[in-house]
Amino acid sequence: MLKVFHKARWIFFDVGYTLFDETPAWQGLFQTVSAELKRRGRDVPAEAIWRTYDDICATFAPFQWRGLCERLAASPAEAIELEKLSGSGWSHDGEVVYPGAIDTVRSLHGRYRLGVIANQHEGTVRRLAERNLGEYFDLVIGSAEAGVRKPDPAIFQMALAKAGCRADEAVMVGDRIDNDIRPANVIGMQTIHVRQGGSGRQWPRSAEETATVTVDTIGEVANLFGSRR
């Protein structure tokens, strides 16, 4: 166990691009957007949309989907119309569990209390269960049900209050520096940046954005912790 995590009682995880690889879901949505733009007379291949999205993520756009639509649109009105496509174009069936994710939470579940803090549509608990992850989490805070979204510190404070855990006894694991690492650092949690997905390309610009530990895959996280329960 890293000495820096010796006080940890709870470990909280993000979902998208931390436990779930959302790449197939985004690919489907980008195909939908490409088809809509073609219908409007502009040929923008899904591959080009993906490159734009990667840039949006890496450059810390606060609302990535909205930022992408604004970048692609010919007008503010069109951006609003494109943004609405997420309702019909996104498929949760395209969210697949990362290799090593189940082994990681299974290993940690016997040693620590585990939770989720995630910006997700309704049904986070169900989707975790459907992917054989649900049984390992003691607490799930999804933004749709909580009524507050990351990076608002309130969602982290809500999770800590429900867990009965002080900030310095908790670790946040996520792919986004802006949504996961910085707000958790600011309230006193320790943090692990998992460099998966587009936001995994973010690099810290200040001490507040610098994770306690950075890893390349979710499968590396369990080895950072020792035995405790």
Buried (B, 14 or more C-beta within 10 A) or exposed (E): EBEEBEEBBBBBBBBBBBBBBBBEBBBBBBBBBBBBBEEEEEEBEBEBBBEBBBBBBBEBBEEBBBBBBBBBBEEEEBBEEBBEBBEEBBEBEBBBBBEBBBEBBBBBBEBBBBBBBBBBBEBBBEBBBBBEBBEBBEBBBBBEBBEBBBBBBBBBBBBBEBBEBEBEBBBBBBBBBBBBBBBBBBBEBBBBBBBBBBBBBBEBEEEEBBBBBBBEBBBBBBEBBEEBE
